[in-house]
Structure formats: structure tokens, C-alpha cells
Amino acid sequence: KGKGKAKGKAKGKGKAKGKAKAKAAAEAAEAAEAGEEAEVKPKAKGKAKAKGSFKNRIMADLGDRSIDEVVAEAMLEVKACEKAIAAAETGEKALDDKVVKAKALMEEAAQKVEEAVHKETLALEKLKAAKLATGEVATNTQQAETDIAECEKTMKILELELIS
């Protein structure tokens, strides 16, 4: 058997971080030499998790205010939320009514379409019957003309025999 293809090692992954840090350090050094202040870019950090218990968070929110002020503020927020919920429910009810009306209109339109399709089907059947009848009448007319021509020939022949 022959040798398989050799697999290379992935060494380039770690270099990018080192290069970026080196570049930032070089820029800071150049700025310091030129007498300028180097811009320090803070790293983006994830959201901080809530630390401490519920009681500690409430106490931090209270600060130097009285409990009555905080309760009154919370009650105002609750009332505002209740108003928003009531408004949303009213809007939802209005939308539901519009949906019901739209469905009724759609059903009515579907019924009219069904009636129109039925009328069109009947009209097509009548048209086919009329065309068939027209064809039969034309055939009967031709047959009658042929019969008349045959009778006339026979009469001519008989007239000629009578004369002779």
C-alpha cells in the first residue's frame, strides 16, 4: 500500500489574537512617543447577572427614599401596566371583530363565486346542446334537400317516360 496524505497541524489559530494585541501595543507606543494620549478601547463584556437576593435589590432601589414613596411609585407603574393591558385587550377584541367580519365577507364572496360557476356550467351545457341540435338540424336539412332532389329526378324520369 502507498502512503496516505499527511495531515498538517493547525497552528494559525492562536496567532491572530497575539497579532492584534501586538498591533494595539505598537499603536499605543507610537501615540506615547508622539505625545498623544493612547485611546484605550474597553473590551465588550456580557450582561452582568443580578447579584444578591431580592431583599438586597429592593433595598438598593430604595436608597434614601421612604417606603411610602417607593410603594406609591410601584402602584403608579401597576396602574399604567393595567391600562396598557386593557388597551391591548380592547385592540385585540376589535381585531377579532374585524377577523369575524372578514371571514363572513369571504364566505359570502365564496358563495357568490360558487353560484357563478354553477351558472356558467349550466350555460356551457345549454351551449353544447344547442350546437348539437344545430348540427342535427343541418344534417336533417341536407338529408331533406337530398330527398327532394331525388324525388325531382324520379318525377323527371317518369314525365319523360310518359311523353315517350
DSSP file (Angstrom, degrees, kcal/mol; ACC not computed):
  #  RESIDUE AA STRUCTURE BP1 BP2  ACC     N-H-->O    O-->H-N    N-H-->O    O-->H-N    TCO  KAPPA ALPHA  PHI   PSI    X-CA   Y-CA   Z-CA
    1    1 A K              0   0    0      0, 0.0     2,-0.1     0, 0.0     3,-0.1   0.000 360.0 360.0 360.0 149.1    0.0    0.0    0.0
    2    2 A G        -     0   0    0      1,-0.1     2,-0.2     0, 0.0     0, 0.0  -0.372 360.0 -88.6 -85.7 169.0    1.0    3.5   -0.7
    3    3 A K        -     0   0    0     -2,-0.1    -1,-0.1     1,-0.1     2,-0.1  -0.514  41.2-126.1 -76.9 143.3    1.4    6.3    1.9
    4    4 A G        -     0   0    0     -2,-0.2     2,-0.3     1,-0.1    -1,-0.1  -0.337  39.7 -78.4 -81.1 169.1   -1.6    8.4    2.7
    5    5 A K        -     0   0    0     -2,-0.1     2,-0.2     1,-0.1    -1,-0.1  -0.514  50.6-119.8 -71.1 131.3   -1.7   12.1    2.5
    6    6 A A        -     0   0    0     -2,-0.3     2,-0.4    -3,-0.1    -1,-0.1  -0.484  21.7-131.5 -74.7 140.0    0.0   13.7    5.5
    7    7 A K        -     0   0    0     -2,-0.2     2,-0.2     1,-0.0    -1,-0.1  -0.790  17.9-137.5 -95.3 133.1   -2.2   15.9    7.7
    8    8 A G        -     0   0    0     -2,-0.4     2,-0.3     1,-0.1    -1,-0.0  -0.487  20.3-110.7 -85.0 158.8   -0.8   19.3    8.6
    9    9 A K        -     0   0    0     -2,-0.2     2,-1.2     1,-0.0     3,-0.2  -0.681  24.1-122.9 -89.2 143.0   -1.1   20.8   12.1
   10   10 A A        +     0   0    0     -2,-0.3     3,-0.1     1,-0.2    -1,-0.0  -0.715  50.5 148.6 -86.8  97.4   -3.4   23.8   12.6
   11   11 A K        +     0   0    0     -2,-1.2     3,-0.5     1,-0.1     4,-0.4   0.574  52.3  76.4-104.5 -12.4   -1.0   26.4   14.0
   12   12 A G  S  > S+     0   0    0      1,-0.2     4,-0.7    -3,-0.2     3,-0.3   0.602  74.3  79.3 -79.6 -10.4   -2.5   29.6   12.7
   13   13 A K  T  4 S+     0   0    0      1,-0.2     3,-0.5     2,-0.2     4,-0.4   0.895  94.6  43.7 -68.6 -40.5   -5.5   29.9   15.0
   14   14 A G  T  > S+     0   0    0     -3,-0.5     4,-1.1     1,-0.2     3,-0.2   0.657  99.6  72.8 -79.8 -15.6   -3.7   31.3   18.0
   15   15 A K  H  > S+     0   0    0     -4,-0.4     4,-2.5    -3,-0.3    -1,-0.2   0.819  83.9  65.7 -71.5 -31.0   -1.6   33.8   16.1
   16   16 A A  H  X S+     0   0    0     -4,-0.7     4,-2.2    -3,-0.5    -1,-0.2   0.902 101.8  47.6 -62.3 -42.5   -4.5   36.2   15.3
   17   17 A K  H  > S+     0   0    0     -4,-0.4     4,-2.3    -3,-0.2    -1,-0.2   0.925 112.9  49.0 -64.5 -43.7   -5.0   37.1   19.0
   18   18 A G  H  X S+     0   0    0     -4,-1.1     4,-2.3     1,-0.2    -2,-0.2   0.889 110.9  50.0 -63.5 -39.7   -1.3   37.7   19.5
   19   19 A K  H  X S+     0   0    0     -4,-2.5     4,-2.6     2,-0.2    -1,-0.2   0.906 110.2  49.9 -66.2 -41.4   -1.0   39.8   16.4
   20   20 A A  H  X S+     0   0    0     -4,-2.2     4,-2.2     2,-0.2    -2,-0.2   0.907 112.8  46.7 -65.2 -41.3   -4.0   42.0   17.4
   21   21 A K  H  X S+     0   0    0     -4,-2.3     4,-2.3     2,-0.2    -1,-0.2   0.901 113.2  49.3 -66.5 -40.0   -2.6   42.6   20.9
   22   22 A A  H  X S+     0   0    0     -4,-2.3     4,-2.4    -5,-0.2    -2,-0.2   0.902 110.7  50.1 -65.4 -40.5    0.9   43.3   19.5
   23   23 A K  H  X S+     0   0    0     -4,-2.6     4,-2.3     2,-0.2    -2,-0.2   0.912 111.0  48.8 -64.0 -43.1   -0.6   45.8   17.0
   24   24 A A  H  X S+     0   0    0     -4,-2.2     4,-2.1     1,-0.2    -1,-0.2   0.894 112.1  49.1 -64.0 -40.0   -2.6   47.6   19.7
   25   25 A A  H  X S+     0   0    0     -4,-2.3     4,-2.2     2,-0.2    -2,-0.2   0.898 110.5  50.7 -66.8 -39.6    0.5   47.8   21.9
   26   26 A A  H  X S+     0   0    0     -4,-2.4     4,-2.4     2,-0.2    -2,-0.2   0.903 110.2  49.6 -64.7 -41.5    2.5   49.2   19.0
   27   27 A E  H  X S+     0   0    0     -4,-2.3     4,-2.2     2,-0.2    -1,-0.2   0.895 110.8  49.9 -64.2 -39.9   -0.1   51.8   18.3
   28   28 A A  H  X S+     0   0    0     -4,-2.1     4,-2.2     2,-0.2    -2,-0.2   0.900 110.8  49.6 -64.9 -40.5   -0.1   52.8   22.0
   29   29 A A  H  X S+     0   0    0     -4,-2.2     4,-2.2     2,-0.2    -2,-0.2   0.912 110.8  49.5 -65.2 -42.3    3.7   53.1   22.0
   30   30 A E  H  X S+     0   0    0     -4,-2.4     4,-2.0     1,-0.2    -2,-0.2   0.901 111.4  49.2 -63.2 -41.0    3.6   55.3   18.8
   31   31 A A  H  X>S+     0   0    0     -4,-2.2     5,-2.3     1,-0.2     4,-0.6   0.887 110.2  50.9 -66.1 -38.7    1.0   57.5   20.3
   32   32 A A  H ><5S+     0   0    0     -4,-2.2     3,-0.7     1,-0.2    -2,-0.2   0.891 110.0  50.0 -66.2 -38.7    3.0   57.9   23.5
   33   33 A E  H 3<5S+     0   0    0     -4,-2.2    -1,-0.2     1,-0.2    -2,-0.2   0.872 109.3  51.1 -66.6 -36.9    6.1   58.8   21.5
   34   34 A A  H 3<5S-     0   0    0     -4,-2.0    -1,-0.2    -5,-0.2    -2,-0.2   0.576 118.9-112.5 -78.4  -7.8    4.2   61.4   19.6
   35   35 A G  T <<5S+     0   0    0     -3,-0.7     2,-0.2    -4,-0.6    -3,-0.2   0.528  75.8 126.8  90.5   6.6    2.9   62.9   22.9
   36   36 A E      < -     0   0    0     -5,-2.3     2,-0.5    -6,-0.2    -1,-0.3  -0.600  66.1-108.0 -94.1 157.8   -0.6   61.9   22.3
   37   37 A E        -     0   0    0     -2,-0.2     2,-0.2    -3,-0.1    -5,-0.1  -0.725  35.2-123.7 -84.7 132.1   -2.8   60.0   24.7
   38   38 A A        -     0   0    0     -2,-0.5     2,-0.5   -10,-0.1   -10,-0.1  -0.535  21.3-121.4 -76.4 137.7   -3.5   56.5   23.5
   39   39 A E        -     0   0    0     -2,-0.2     2,-0.7     1,-0.0    -1,-0.1  -0.671  22.4-151.7 -79.5 124.7   -7.1   55.5   23.2
   40   40 A V        -     0   0    0     -2,-0.5    -1,-0.0   -12,-0.0    -3,-0.0  -0.872   5.0-152.8-100.2 119.3   -7.9   52.6   25.3
   41   41 A K        -     0   0    0     -2,-0.7     2,-0.1     1,-0.0    -2,-0.0  -0.813  13.9-137.6 -93.3 116.9  -10.7   50.5   24.0
   42   42 A P        -     0   0    0      0, 0.0     2,-0.2     0, 0.0     3,-0.0  -0.435  24.1-108.9 -72.7 147.2  -12.5   48.7   26.7
   43   43 A K        -     0   0    0     -2,-0.1     2,-0.4     1,-0.1     0, 0.0  -0.482  31.7-111.6 -74.0 144.7  -13.5   45.1   26.0
   44   44 A A        -     0   0    0     -2,-0.2     2,-0.3     1,-0.0    -1,-0.1  -0.638  38.8-163.4 -76.3 127.3  -17.1   44.4   25.4
   45   45 A K        -     0   0    0     -2,-0.4     3,-0.1     1,-0.1    -1,-0.0  -0.782  19.1-106.4-111.9 157.2  -18.4   42.4   28.3
   46   46 A G        -     0   0    0     -2,-0.3    -1,-0.1     1,-0.2     2,-0.1  -0.139  55.4 -69.3 -70.4 172.9  -21.6   40.3   28.6
   47   47 A K        -     0   0    0      1,-0.1     2,-0.3     0, 0.0    -1,-0.2  -0.395  53.5-115.8 -66.4 139.6  -24.5   41.4   30.7
   48   48 A A        -     0   0    0     -3,-0.1     2,-0.2    -2,-0.1    -1,-0.1  -0.556  28.3-124.2 -76.7 139.9  -23.9   41.3   34.4
   49   49 A K        -     0   0    0     -2,-0.3     2,-0.3     1,-0.1    -1,-0.1  -0.523  34.0 -92.6 -82.3 152.5  -26.1   38.9   36.3
   50   50 A A        -     0   0    0     -2,-0.2     2,-0.4     1,-0.0    -1,-0.1  -0.479  46.9-156.7 -65.8 124.9  -28.2   40.1   39.1
   51   51 A K        +     0   0    0     -2,-0.3    -1,-0.0     2,-0.1     2,-0.0  -0.803  47.9  20.6-106.0 147.2  -26.2   39.7   42.3
   52   52 A G  S    S-     0   0    0     -2,-0.4     2,-0.0     4,-0.1    -2,-0.0  -0.101  91.4 -58.5  89.6 171.4  -27.6   39.4   45.7
   53   53 A S     >  -     0   0    0      1,-0.1     4,-2.0    -2,-0.0     5,-0.2  -0.244  51.5 -99.9 -83.5 174.4  -31.0   38.4   47.0
   54   54 A F  H  > S+     0   0    0      1,-0.2     4,-2.4     2,-0.2     5,-0.2   0.894 123.2  54.4 -60.5 -41.8  -34.3   40.0   46.2
   55   55 A K  H  > S+     0   0    0      1,-0.2     4,-2.4     2,-0.2    -1,-0.2   0.906 107.1  50.4 -61.3 -42.6  -34.3   41.9   49.5
   56   56 A N  H  > S+     0   0    0      1,-0.2     4,-2.0     2,-0.2    -1,-0.2   0.889 110.1  49.9 -65.6 -38.7  -30.9   43.4   48.7
   57   57 A R  H  X S+     0   0    0     -4,-2.0     4,-2.2     2,-0.2    -1,-0.2   0.914 111.1  49.3 -65.8 -41.2  -32.0   44.5   45.3
   58   58 A I  H  X S+     0   0    0     -4,-2.4     4,-2.3     1,-0.2    -2,-0.2   0.915 110.5  50.3 -63.1 -43.2  -35.1   46.2   46.8
   59   59 A M  H  X S+     0   0    0     -4,-2.4     4,-1.9     1,-0.2    -1,-0.2   0.878 109.6  51.0 -64.2 -36.8  -33.0   47.9   49.4
   60   60 A A  H  < S+     0   0    0     -4,-2.0    -1,-0.2     1,-0.2    -2,-0.2   0.888 110.3  49.7 -67.4 -37.9  -30.7   49.2   46.7
   61   61 A D  H  < S+     0   0    0     -4,-2.2    -2,-0.2     1,-0.2    -1,-0.2   0.864 108.1  54.9 -67.1 -35.2  -33.7   50.5   44.8
   62   62 A L  H >< S+     0   0    0     -4,-2.3     3,-2.3     1,-0.2    -2,-0.2   0.938  75.7 158.4 -63.0 -47.4  -35.0   52.2   47.9
   63   63 A G  T 3< S-     0   0    0     -4,-1.9    -1,-0.2     1,-0.3    -2,-0.1  -0.407  75.9 -23.5  59.2-124.0  -31.8   54.1   48.5
   64   64 A D  T 3  S+     0   0    0     -2,-0.2    -1,-0.3    -3,-0.1     2,-0.1   0.259 112.5 107.5-103.2  11.3  -32.6   57.1   50.7
   65   65 A R  S <  S-     0   0    0     -3,-2.3     2,-0.1    -4,-0.1    -3,-0.0  -0.460  74.1-105.4 -85.9 161.8  -36.3   57.3   49.8
   66   66 A S     >  -     0   0    0     -2,-0.1     4,-1.7     1,-0.1     3,-0.2  -0.468  23.7-117.7 -83.8 160.4  -39.1   56.3   52.1
   67   67 A I  H  > S+     0   0    0      1,-0.2     4,-2.8     2,-0.2     5,-0.2   0.867 113.6  59.1 -64.2 -37.1  -41.0   53.1   51.6
   68   68 A D  H  > S+     0   0    0      1,-0.2     4,-2.5     2,-0.2    -1,-0.2   0.889 105.0  49.6 -60.9 -40.3  -44.2   55.0   51.0
   69   69 A E  H  > S+     0   0    0      2,-0.2     4,-2.4     1,-0.2    -1,-0.2   0.922 112.5  47.0 -63.7 -43.6  -42.7   56.8   48.1
   70   70 A V  H  X S+     0   0    0     -4,-1.7     4,-2.5     2,-0.2    -2,-0.2   0.905 113.1  48.4 -65.8 -41.9  -41.5   53.5   46.6
   71   71 A V  H  X S+     0   0    0     -4,-2.8     4,-2.6     2,-0.2    -1,-0.2   0.916 111.7  49.7 -64.7 -43.1  -44.9   51.8   47.1
   72   72 A A  H  X S+     0   0    0     -4,-2.5     4,-2.2    -5,-0.2    -2,-0.2   0.915 111.8  48.7 -62.3 -42.1  -46.7   54.8   45.6
   73   73 A E  H  X S+     0   0    0     -4,-2.4     4,-2.1     1,-0.2    -2,-0.2   0.911 111.5  49.4 -63.4 -42.0  -44.3   54.7   42.6
   74   74 A A  H  X S+     0   0    0     -4,-2.5     4,-2.4     1,-0.2    -2,-0.2   0.891 109.4  52.2 -64.5 -39.4  -44.9   50.9   42.2
   75   75 A M  H  X S+     0   0    0     -4,-2.6     4,-2.6     2,-0.2    -1,-0.2   0.898 108.1  51.3 -64.1 -40.1  -48.6   51.4   42.4
   76   76 A L  H  X S+     0   0    0     -4,-2.2     4,-2.4     2,-0.2    -1,-0.2   0.909 110.7  48.9 -62.3 -41.1  -48.5   54.0   39.6
   77   77 A E  H  X S+     0   0    0     -4,-2.1     4,-2.4     2,-0.2    -2,-0.2   0.902 110.5  50.7 -64.0 -40.6  -46.5   51.6   37.5
   78   78 A V  H  X S+     0   0    0     -4,-2.4     4,-2.6     2,-0.2    -2,-0.2   0.921 111.0  48.3 -62.5 -44.5  -49.0   48.8   38.2
   79   79 A K  H  X S+     0   0    0     -4,-2.6     4,-2.4     1,-0.2    -2,-0.2   0.897 111.0  50.6 -63.8 -39.7  -51.9   51.1   37.1
   80   80 A A  H  X S+     0   0    0     -4,-2.4     4,-2.2     2,-0.2    -1,-0.2   0.910 111.5  48.2 -64.2 -40.9  -50.1   52.1   34.0
   81   81 A C  H  X S+     0   0    0     -4,-2.4     4,-2.5     2,-0.2    -2,-0.2   0.908 110.4  51.4 -64.6 -41.3  -49.5   48.4   33.2
   82   82 A E  H  X S+     0   0    0     -4,-2.6     4,-2.5     2,-0.2    -2,-0.2   0.898 110.0  49.7 -63.2 -39.5  -53.1   47.6   33.8
   83   83 A K  H  X S+     0   0    0     -4,-2.4     4,-2.6     2,-0.2    -1,-0.2   0.910 110.8  49.5 -63.8 -41.7  -54.2   50.5   31.5
   84   84 A A  H  X S+     0   0    0     -4,-2.2     4,-2.3     2,-0.2    -2,-0.2   0.899 111.4  49.1 -64.4 -39.6  -51.8   49.2   28.8
   85   85 A I  H  X S+     0   0    0     -4,-2.5     4,-2.6     2,-0.2    -2,-0.2   0.919 111.3  49.3 -65.4 -43.0  -53.3   45.7   29.2
   86   86 A A  H  X S+     0   0    0     -4,-2.5     4,-2.4     1,-0.2    -2,-0.2   0.910 112.0  48.7 -62.4 -42.4  -56.9   47.0   29.0
   87   87 A A  H  X S+     0   0    0     -4,-2.6     4,-2.5     1,-0.2    -1,-0.2   0.900 111.8  49.2 -64.4 -39.7  -56.0   48.9   25.8
   88   88 A A  H  X S+     0   0    0     -4,-2.3     4,-2.5     2,-0.2    -2,-0.2   0.900 110.8  49.8 -66.7 -39.9  -54.3   45.9   24.3
   89   89 A E  H  X S+     0   0    0     -4,-2.6     4,-2.6     2,-0.2    -2,-0.2   0.904 110.8  49.9 -64.8 -40.6  -57.4   43.7   25.1
   90   90 A T  H  X S+     0   0    0     -4,-2.4     4,-2.4     2,-0.2    -2,-0.2   0.929 112.4  47.4 -62.0 -45.3  -59.7   46.3   23.5
   91   91 A G  H  X S+     0   0    0     -4,-2.5     4,-2.3     1,-0.2    -2,-0.2   0.893 112.0  50.3 -62.6 -39.5  -57.5   46.4   20.4
   92   92 A E  H  X S+     0   0    0     -4,-2.5     4,-2.5     2,-0.2    -2,-0.2   0.900 109.7  50.3 -65.8 -40.1  -57.4   42.6   20.4
   93   93 A K  H  X S+     0   0    0     -4,-2.6     4,-2.3     2,-0.2    -2,-0.2   0.909 110.5  50.1 -64.1 -41.6  -61.2   42.5   20.6
   94   94 A A  H  X S+     0   0    0     -4,-2.4     4,-2.3     1,-0.2    -2,-0.2   0.905 111.1  48.9 -63.0 -41.1  -61.5   45.0   17.8
   95   95 A L  H  X S+     0   0    0     -4,-2.3     4,-2.5     2,-0.2    -2,-0.2   0.902 109.1  52.4 -65.1 -40.2  -59.2   42.9   15.7
   96   96 A D  H  X S+     0   0    0     -4,-2.5     4,-2.4     2,-0.2    -2,-0.2   0.913 109.3  50.1 -61.2 -41.8  -61.2   39.7   16.5
   97   97 A D  H  X S+     0   0    0     -4,-2.3     4,-2.5     1,-0.2    -2,-0.2   0.914 110.4  49.7 -62.1 -42.6  -64.3   41.5   15.3
   98   98 A K  H  X S+     0   0    0     -4,-2.3     4,-2.7     1,-0.2    -2,-0.2   0.899 109.9  51.1 -63.0 -39.1  -62.6   42.6   12.1
   99   99 A V  H  X S+     0   0    0     -4,-2.5     4,-2.5     2,-0.2    -2,-0.2   0.915 110.1  49.2 -64.1 -42.4  -61.5   39.0   11.5
  100  100 A V  H  X S+     0   0    0     -4,-2.4     4,-2.3     2,-0.2    -2,-0.2   0.927 113.3  46.7 -62.7 -44.4  -65.0   37.7   12.1
  101  101 A K  H  X S+     0   0    0     -4,-2.5     4,-2.6     1,-0.2    -2,-0.2   0.911 112.1  50.5 -63.8 -41.9  -66.4   40.2    9.6
  102  102 A A  H  X S+     0   0    0     -4,-2.7     4,-2.4     1,-0.2    -1,-0.2   0.897 110.0  50.1 -63.8 -40.0  -63.7   39.5    7.1
  103  103 A K  H  X S+     0   0    0     -4,-2.5     4,-2.6     2,-0.2    -1,-0.2   0.912 110.4  50.2 -64.3 -41.6  -64.5   35.7    7.3
  104  104 A A  H  X S+     0   0    0     -4,-2.3     4,-2.4     2,-0.2    -2,-0.2   0.923 112.1  47.3 -62.6 -43.7  -68.2   36.4    6.8
  105  105 A L  H  X S+     0   0    0     -4,-2.6     4,-2.6     1,-0.2    -1,-0.2   0.897 111.8  50.9 -63.3 -39.4  -67.4   38.6    3.7
  106  106 A M  H  X S+     0   0    0     -4,-2.4     4,-2.5     2,-0.2    -2,-0.2   0.911 110.5  48.3 -65.0 -42.4  -65.1   35.9    2.4
  107  107 A E  H  X S+     0   0    0     -4,-2.6     4,-2.3     2,-0.2    -2,-0.2   0.906 111.9  50.1 -64.1 -40.7  -67.7   33.2    2.8
  108  108 A E  H  X S+     0   0    0     -4,-2.4     4,-2.2     2,-0.2    -2,-0.2   0.925 112.2  47.2 -62.5 -44.4  -70.3   35.4    1.1
  109  109 A A  H  X S+     0   0    0     -4,-2.6     4,-2.4     1,-0.2    -2,-0.2   0.892 110.6  52.5 -64.3 -39.2  -67.9   36.0   -1.8
  110  110 A A  H  X S+     0   0    0     -4,-2.5     4,-2.4     1,-0.2    -1,-0.2   0.890 108.7  50.6 -64.1 -38.5  -67.1   32.3   -2.0
  111  111 A Q  H  X S+     0   0    0     -4,-2.3     4,-2.3     2,-0.2    -2,-0.2   0.909 110.2  49.5 -65.3 -41.8  -70.8   31.5   -2.2
  112  112 A K  H  X S+     0   0    0     -4,-2.2     4,-2.4     2,-0.2    -2,-0.2   0.899 111.0  49.9 -63.8 -39.7  -71.3   34.1   -5.0
  113  113 A V  H  X S+     0   0    0     -4,-2.4     4,-2.5     2,-0.2    -2,-0.2   0.919 109.7  51.0 -63.5 -42.9  -68.3   32.5   -6.9
  114  114 A E  H  X S+     0   0    0     -4,-2.4     4,-2.2     1,-0.2    -2,-0.2   0.907 110.7  48.8 -61.7 -41.7  -69.8   29.1   -6.4
  115  115 A E  H  X S+     0   0    0     -4,-2.3     4,-2.6     2,-0.2    -1,-0.2   0.913 111.0  50.1 -64.1 -41.9  -73.2   30.3   -7.8
  116  116 A A  H  X S+     0   0    0     -4,-2.4     4,-2.4     1,-0.2    -2,-0.2   0.899 110.2  50.0 -63.6 -40.3  -71.4   32.0  -10.8
  117  117 A V  H  X S+     0   0    0     -4,-2.5     4,-2.2     2,-0.2    -1,-0.2   0.899 111.0  49.8 -64.5 -40.0  -69.5   28.7  -11.5
  118  118 A H  H  X S+     0   0    0     -4,-2.2     4,-2.4     2,-0.2    -2,-0.2   0.924 111.6  48.0 -64.7 -43.9  -72.8   26.8  -11.4
  119  119 A K  H  X S+     0   0    0     -4,-2.6     4,-2.5     1,-0.2    -2,-0.2   0.900 111.5  50.9 -62.6 -40.2  -74.5   29.2  -13.8
  120  120 A E  H  X S+     0   0    0     -4,-2.4     4,-2.4     2,-0.2    -1,-0.2   0.891 108.8  51.3 -65.0 -39.2  -71.5   29.1  -16.1
  121  121 A T  H  X S+     0   0    0     -4,-2.2     4,-2.3     2,-0.2    -2,-0.2   0.928 111.2  47.6 -63.0 -44.9  -71.7   25.3  -16.1
  122  122 A L  H  X S+     0   0    0     -4,-2.4     4,-2.5     1,-0.2    -2,-0.2   0.917 111.2  51.0 -62.4 -42.2  -75.4   25.3  -17.0
  123  123 A A  H  X S+     0   0    0     -4,-2.5     4,-2.4     1,-0.2    -1,-0.2   0.900 109.8  50.1 -62.6 -40.4  -74.7   27.8  -19.7
  124  124 A L  H  X S+     0   0    0     -4,-2.4     4,-2.5     2,-0.2    -1,-0.2   0.901 110.1  50.3 -65.0 -39.8  -72.0   25.7  -21.2
  125  125 A E  H  X S+     0   0    0     -4,-2.3     4,-2.4     2,-0.2    -2,-0.2   0.918 111.5  48.1 -63.5 -42.4  -74.3   22.6  -21.1
  126  126 A K  H  X S+     0   0    0     -4,-2.5     4,-2.6     2,-0.2    -2,-0.2   0.897 110.9  51.7 -63.6 -40.2  -77.0   24.6  -22.9
  127  127 A L  H  X S+     0   0    0     -4,-2.4     4,-2.5     2,-0.2    -2,-0.2   0.918 110.0  48.4 -62.7 -43.7  -74.5   25.8  -25.5
  128  128 A K  H  X S+     0   0    0     -4,-2.5     4,-2.5     2,-0.2    -2,-0.2   0.920 112.4  48.9 -62.3 -42.9  -73.3   22.3  -26.2
  129  129 A A  H  X S+     0   0    0     -4,-2.4     4,-2.6     1,-0.2    -2,-0.2   0.905 111.5  49.5 -63.7 -40.6  -76.9   21.1  -26.5
  130  130 A A  H  X S+     0   0    0     -4,-2.6     4,-2.6     2,-0.2    -2,-0.2   0.902 111.3  48.7 -65.6 -41.2  -77.7   24.0  -28.9
  131  131 A K  H  X S+     0   0    0     -4,-2.5     4,-2.4     2,-0.2    -2,-0.2   0.909 112.4  48.8 -64.2 -41.2  -74.6   23.2  -31.0
  132  132 A L  H  X S+     0   0    0     -4,-2.5     4,-2.3     2,-0.2    -2,-0.2   0.920 112.6  47.6 -64.2 -43.0  -75.6   19.5  -31.2
  133  133 A A  H  X S+     0   0    0     -4,-2.6     4,-2.7     2,-0.2    -2,-0.2   0.901 110.4  52.4 -64.5 -40.1  -79.1   20.4  -32.1
  134  134 A T  H  X S+     0   0    0     -4,-2.6     4,-2.5     1,-0.2    -1,-0.2   0.907 109.8  49.3 -61.7 -41.5  -77.9   22.8  -34.8
  135  135 A G  H  X S+     0   0    0     -4,-2.4     4,-2.3     2,-0.2    -2,-0.2   0.902 111.9  48.0 -63.7 -41.0  -75.7   20.1  -36.2
  136  136 A E  H  X S+     0   0    0     -4,-2.3     4,-2.9     2,-0.2    -2,-0.2   0.904 111.8  49.7 -66.5 -40.9  -78.6   17.7  -36.3
  137  137 A V  H  X S+     0   0    0     -4,-2.7     4,-2.9     2,-0.2    -2,-0.2   0.914 110.8  50.0 -63.9 -42.3  -80.9   20.2  -37.9
  138  138 A A  H  X S+     0   0    0     -4,-2.5     4,-2.4     2,-0.2    -1,-0.2   0.916 112.2  47.5 -62.5 -41.8  -78.2   20.9  -40.5
  139  139 A T  H  X S+     0   0    0     -4,-2.3     4,-2.4     2,-0.2    -2,-0.2   0.926 113.2  48.0 -64.3 -44.1  -77.9   17.2  -41.2
  140  140 A N  H  X S+     0   0    0     -4,-2.9     4,-2.6     2,-0.2    -2,-0.2   0.892 110.8  51.9 -63.6 -38.8  -81.7   16.8  -41.4
  141  141 A T  H  X S+     0   0    0     -4,-2.9     4,-2.5     2,-0.2    -2,-0.2   0.925 110.9  47.2 -63.3 -44.7  -81.9   19.8  -43.8
  142  142 A Q  H  X S+     0   0    0     -4,-2.4     4,-2.6     2,-0.2    -2,-0.2   0.902 112.2  50.0 -63.2 -41.0  -79.2   18.3  -46.1
  143  143 A Q  H  X S+     0   0    0     -4,-2.4     4,-2.7     2,-0.2    -1,-0.2   0.911 110.8  49.6 -64.1 -41.1  -81.0   15.0  -46.0
  144  144 A A  H  X S+     0   0    0     -4,-2.6     4,-2.6     2,-0.2    -2,-0.2   0.911 111.2  48.8 -65.5 -40.9  -84.3   16.7  -46.9
  145  145 A E  H  X S+     0   0    0     -4,-2.5     4,-2.6     2,-0.2    -2,-0.2   0.901 111.9  49.6 -63.9 -40.0  -82.7   18.6  -49.8
  146  146 A T  H  X S+     0   0    0     -4,-2.6     4,-2.3     2,-0.2    -2,-0.2   0.920 111.3  49.0 -63.5 -42.4  -81.1   15.3  -51.0
  147  147 A D  H  X S+     0   0    0     -4,-2.7     4,-2.5     2,-0.2    -2,-0.2   0.909 111.3  49.7 -63.4 -41.3  -84.5   13.6  -50.7
  148  148 A I  H  X S+     0   0    0     -4,-2.6     4,-2.7     1,-0.2    -2,-0.2   0.929 110.9  49.4 -62.5 -45.3  -86.2   16.5  -52.7
  149  149 A A  H  X S+     0   0    0     -4,-2.6     4,-2.1     1,-0.2    -1,-0.2   0.899 111.5  49.6 -61.6 -39.9  -83.5   16.3  -55.4
  150  150 A E  H  X S+     0   0    0     -4,-2.3     4,-2.4     2,-0.2    -1,-0.2   0.905 111.0  49.3 -64.7 -42.7  -84.0   12.5  -55.6
  151  151 A C  H  X S+     0   0    0     -4,-2.5     4,-2.7     1,-0.2    -2,-0.2   0.903 109.6  51.7 -64.8 -40.3  -87.8   13.0  -55.9
  152  152 A E  H  X S+     0   0    0     -4,-2.7     4,-2.5     2,-0.2    -1,-0.2   0.908 109.8  49.5 -63.4 -40.4  -87.4   15.6  -58.6
  153  153 A K  H  X S+     0   0    0     -4,-2.1     4,-2.6     2,-0.2    -1,-0.2   0.930 111.4  49.1 -62.1 -44.1  -85.2   13.2  -60.6
  154  154 A T  H  X S+     0   0    0     -4,-2.4     4,-2.4     1,-0.2    -2,-0.2   0.917 111.1  49.4 -63.2 -41.2  -87.7   10.5  -60.2
  155  155 A M  H  X S+     0   0    0     -4,-2.7     4,-2.6     2,-0.2    -1,-0.2   0.899 110.8  50.2 -65.0 -40.2  -90.5   12.8  -61.4
  156  156 A K  H  X S+     0   0    0     -4,-2.5     4,-2.7     2,-0.2    -2,-0.2   0.920 110.5  49.9 -62.8 -43.3  -88.5   13.9  -64.4
  157  157 A I  H  X S+     0   0    0     -4,-2.6     4,-2.0     1,-0.2    -2,-0.2   0.929 112.4  46.8 -62.6 -43.3  -87.8   10.4  -65.3
  158  158 A L  H  X S+     0   0    0     -4,-2.4     4,-2.1     2,-0.2    -2,-0.2   0.888 111.8  51.0 -65.8 -38.6  -91.5    9.5  -65.0
  159  159 A E  H  X S+     0   0    0     -4,-2.6     4,-2.2     1,-0.2    -1,-0.2   0.915 110.1  49.6 -63.8 -41.8  -92.5   12.6  -67.0
  160  160 A L  H  X S+     0   0    0     -4,-2.7     4,-1.9     1,-0.2    -1,-0.2   0.867 110.6  50.1 -66.8 -34.3  -90.1   11.6  -69.8
  161  161 A E  H  < S+     0   0    0     -4,-2.0    -1,-0.2     2,-0.2    -2,-0.2   0.862 109.6  51.5 -71.6 -34.6  -91.4    8.1  -69.8
  162  162 A L  H  < S+     0   0    0     -4,-2.1    -2,-0.2     1,-0.2    -1,-0.2   0.902 110.8  48.0 -67.3 -39.5  -95.0    9.3  -70.1
  163  163 A I  H  <        0   0    0     -4,-2.2    -2,-0.2     1,-0.2    -1,-0.2   0.903 360.0 360.0 -68.2 -40.7  -94.1   11.6  -73.0
  164  164 A S     <        0   0    0     -4,-1.9    -1,-0.2    -5,-0.2    -2,-0.2   0.499 360.0 360.0 -82.5 360.0  -92.3    8.9  -74.8
